[in-house]
Amino acid sequence: MQKVRFYTTILLMTLCFQSIIMAEAPKFSANIFKNGTLVYSDDFDGAYNKKWWGGNRKDRKIEDGKLIIFPRFKTKDEAMKVLKRDHHLGLDPTVHLNKIPEKFVCHLRFKYVTDTDKKTGPVLQIGHHMISLAYLDGGGHSIAVPKGPRFTDKKSNMKINEWIDLIIEYELGKILISVNGHSKTIENKAVTIINPKDKHGPRFSFKHRIASPKSQIVFDYVRLWSVEE
């Protein structure tokens, strides 16, 4: 009888745990698409996910529910001694979110942090060296499509050292980018995240571009859905 009660208790606990997980699963929300399959969700309160972020090097850590990216090296001399080159020295944080689906919806919250007075520099490349999201001097953001249109929006008030609430919805030829609630939809044949020269496949490239030992890229959460419709 005690064994029956024990296994019944375990079963109930398992069902409760599963129901909690299902209740907390992020709900799909989009403007362009109606349905999506959640492929990655992270609040950074568990282990580092190398499948999506690459190898767990010394320039990154999870702390207090945040994924924090640091410069690989503090000085040029240190970097050149290790890397045996004089370029791409890792004096500013850089990280890639990999395995981006062919069609997708992505919600994420992040910020670029620096101790300098620079107001521009960091960029998010949606597709490596493809569609870029960058800061405007004085606040706001710009969107640039290679061999395509370029847009600016000062009303988003995007600034370094402040959180960015970002939504991206994409399919070939069309992209919606929402920054702090300010959205722009671009339909153009030049809209693509596919870079034939990138051997790692479609990915997001977060590049800080402000060299300082105290520069960081900080992520609060990420949600990524694959769209098949």
Residue pairs with C-beta under 8 A, 6 or more apart in sequence:
25 38
25 41
26 38
26 41
26 107
26 223
28 35
28 36
28 38
28 105
28 225
29 105
29 107
30 36
30 105
30 169
30 225
30 227
31 169
31 176
31 183
31 185
32 105
32 169
32 171
32 174
32 176
32 185
33 103
33 105
33 169
33 171
33 227
33 229
34 229
35 227
35 228
35 229
36 104
36 105
36 225
36 226
36 227
37 225
37 226
37 227
37 228
38 223
38 224
38 225
39 101
39 224
39 225
39 226
40 49
40 52
40 99
40 222
40 223
40 224
41 221
41 222
41 223
41 224
42 49
42 52
42 67
42 221
42 222
43 65
43 220
43 221
44 62
44 65
44 66
44 67
44 219
44 220
44 221
45 62
45 65
46 62
47 62
48 56
48 60
48 61
48 62
48 67
50 56
51 98
51 99
52 97
52 98
52 99
53 60
53 67
53 95
53 96
53 97
53 98
54 95
54 96
54 98
57 72
58 72
59 69
59 70
59 71
59 72
59 90
59 93
60 67
60 68
60 69
60 70
60 95
61 67
61 68
61 70
62 68
65 220
66 218
66 219
66 220
67 218
67 219
68 216
68 217
68 218
68 219
69 93
69 94
69 95
69 206
69 208
69 216
69 217
69 218
69 219
70 93
70 215
70 216
71 90
71 91
71 92
71 93
71 208
71 211
71 212
71 213
71 215
72 79
72 89
72 90
72 91
73 79
73 82
73 89
73 90
73 91
74 91
74 213
75 91
76 89
76 91
79 89
79 90
79 91
80 86
80 89
83 89
83 90
91 211
91 212
92 207
92 208
92 209
92 210
92 211
92 212
92 215
93 206
93 208
93 215
93 216
93 217
94 205
94 206
94 207
94 208
95 206
95 217
96 128
96 200
96 203
96 204
96 205
96 206
97 203
97 204
97 206
97 222
97 224
98 200
98 201
98 203
99 201
99 202
99 203
100 106
100 127
100 193
100 201
100 202
100 203
100 204
100 224
101 202
101 224
101 225
101 226
101 227
102 171
102 172
102 202
102 226
103 170
103 171
103 172
103 226
103 227
103 228
103 229
104 168
104 169
104 170
104 224
104 225
104 226
104 227
105 167
105 168
105 169
105 170
105 224
105 225
105 227
106 166
106 167
106 168
106 169
106 204
106 222
106 223
106 224
106 225
107 166
107 167
107 221
107 222
107 223
108 166
108 219
108 220
108 221
108 222
108 223
109 163
109 164
109 165
109 166
109 219
109 220
109 221
110 163
110 164
110 166
110 206
110 217
110 218
110 219
110 220
111 160
111 161
111 162
111 163
111 164
111 217
111 218
112 122
112 160
112 161
112 208
112 210
112 215
112 216
112 217
113 160
113 161
113 214
113 215
113 216
113 217
113 218
114 160
114 161
114 208
114 210
114 212
114 214
114 215
114 216
115 212
115 214
115 215
116 210
116 212
116 215
118 160
118 210
119 135
119 137
119 138
119 159
119 160
120 134
120 135
120 136
120 137
120 160
121 135
121 160
121 208
121 209
121 210
122 134
122 135
122 160
122 206
122 207
122 208
122 209
122 210
122 217
123 132
123 133
123 134
123 207
123 209
124 132
124 133
124 134
124 166
124 204
124 205
124 206
124 207
125 131
125 132
125 133
125 204
125 205
125 206
125 207
126 132
126 133
126 168
126 170
126 175
126 177
126 193
126 204
127 192
127 193
127 194
127 195
127 198
127 202
127 203
127 204
128 195
128 198
128 200
128 202
128 203
128 205
129 146
129 195
129 197
129 198
129 205
130 145
130 146
130 192
130 193
130 194
130 195
131 143
131 144
131 145
131 146
131 175
131 191
131 192
131 193
132 142
132 143
132 144
133 141
133 142
133 143
133 166
133 177
133 179
134 141
134 142
134 144
135 141
135 142
135 158
135 159
135 160
136 142
136 152
136 154
136 158
138 154
139 154
139 156
139 157
139 158
139 159
140 152
140 153
140 154
140 155
140 156
140 157
140 158
141 152
141 153
141 156
141 158
141 179
142 150
142 151
142 152
142 153
143 150
143 151
143 152
143 153
143 177
143 184
143 186
144 150
145 186
145 188
145 190
145 191
146 190
147 190
148 186
148 188
148 189
148 190
148 191
149 186
149 188
149 190
151 184
151 186
153 179
153 182
153 184
155 182
156 179
156 180
156 181
156 182
157 180
158 164
158 179
158 180
160 210
163 220
164 179
164 180
165 178
165 179
165 180
165 181
166 177
166 178
166 179
167 176
167 177
167 178
167 183
168 175
168 176
168 177
168 178
169 175
169 176
170 176
170 191
170 193
171 227
172 191
172 192
172 194
173 187
173 188
173 189
173 191
173 192
174 185
174 186
174 187
174 191
175 185
175 186
175 191
176 183
176 184
176 185
176 186
177 183
177 184
177 186
178 184
193 202
194 202
195 202
206 217
208 215
208 216
208 217
